[in-house]
Amino acid sequence: MKSLNSIALLLIIIGGLNWGLIGLFEFNLVAAIFGGVLWLERLVYIVVGIAAVYSLYLFKPVTAFEDRRKHEHASVTR
């Protein structure tokens, strides 16, 4: 499961970087890498989208962990 989380995070980072490049420079890295092979580009976009949806599953455990840490830190500093 840990490796799936890492893969999802990597794909989300790749997607975010690609959107940043599109927004700043009008440069689509995915299209540049796959040289206009549309079905392959679409596959990458679909996989990145699936990773983003999967990350919604991870959101609650991460925020719960952060809430516990803040609570523990507040207890120690009192």
MODELLER restraints for C-alpha pairs under 7 A, 6 or more apart:
rsr = mdl.restraints
at = mdl.atoms
rsr.add(forms.Gaussian(group=physical.xy_distance, feature=features.Distance(at['CA:8:A'], at['CA:51:A']), mean=4.71, stdev=0.5))
rsr.add(forms.Gaussian(group=physical.xy_distance, feature=features.Distance(at['CA:8:A'], at['CA:55:A']), mean=6.92, stdev=0.5))
rsr.add(forms.Gaussian(group=physical.xy_distance, feature=features.Distance(at['CA:11:A'], at['CA:48:A']), mean=5.39, stdev=0.5))
rsr.add(forms.Gaussian(group=physical.xy_distance, feature=features.Distance(at['CA:11:A'], at['CA:51:A']), mean=6.42, stdev=0.5))
rsr.add(forms.Gaussian(group=physical.xy_distance, feature=features.Distance(at['CA:12:A'], at['CA:48:A']), mean=6.07, stdev=0.5))
rsr.add(forms.Gaussian(group=physical.xy_distance, feature=features.Distance(at['CA:12:A'], at['CA:51:A']), mean=6.42, stdev=0.5))
rsr.add(forms.Gaussian(group=physical.xy_distance, feature=features.Distance(at['CA:12:A'], at['CA:52:A']), mean=6.15, stdev=0.5))
rsr.add(forms.Gaussian(group=physical.xy_distance, feature=features.Distance(at['CA:15:A'], at['CA:48:A']), mean=6.29, stdev=0.5))
rsr.add(forms.Gaussian(group=physical.xy_distance, feature=features.Distance(at['CA:18:A'], at['CA:28:A']), mean=6.23, stdev=0.5))
rsr.add(forms.Gaussian(group=physical.xy_distance, feature=features.Distance(at['CA:18:A'], at['CA:29:A']), mean=5.76, stdev=0.5))
rsr.add(forms.Gaussian(group=physical.xy_distance, feature=features.Distance(at['CA:21:A'], at['CA:27:A']), mean=5.49, stdev=0.5))
rsr.add(forms.Gaussian(group=physical.xy_distance, feature=features.Distance(at['CA:21:A'], at['CA:28:A']), mean=6.58, stdev=0.5))
rsr.add(forms.Gaussian(group=physical.xy_distance, feature=features.Distance(at['CA:22:A'], at['CA:28:A']), mean=5.46, stdev=0.5))
rsr.add(forms.Gaussian(group=physical.xy_distance, feature=features.Distance(at['CA:30:A'], at['CA:41:A']), mean=6.36, stdev=0.5))
rsr.add(forms.Gaussian(group=physical.xy_distance, feature=features.Distance(at['CA:31:A'], at['CA:41:A']), mean=6.33, stdev=0.5))
rsr.add(forms.Gaussian(group=physical.xy_distance, feature=features.Distance(at['CA:34:A'], at['CA:40:A']), mean=6.95, stdev=0.5))
rsr.add(forms.Gaussian(group=physical.xy_distance, feature=features.Distance(at['CA:34:A'], at['CA:41:A']), mean=6.56, stdev=0.5))
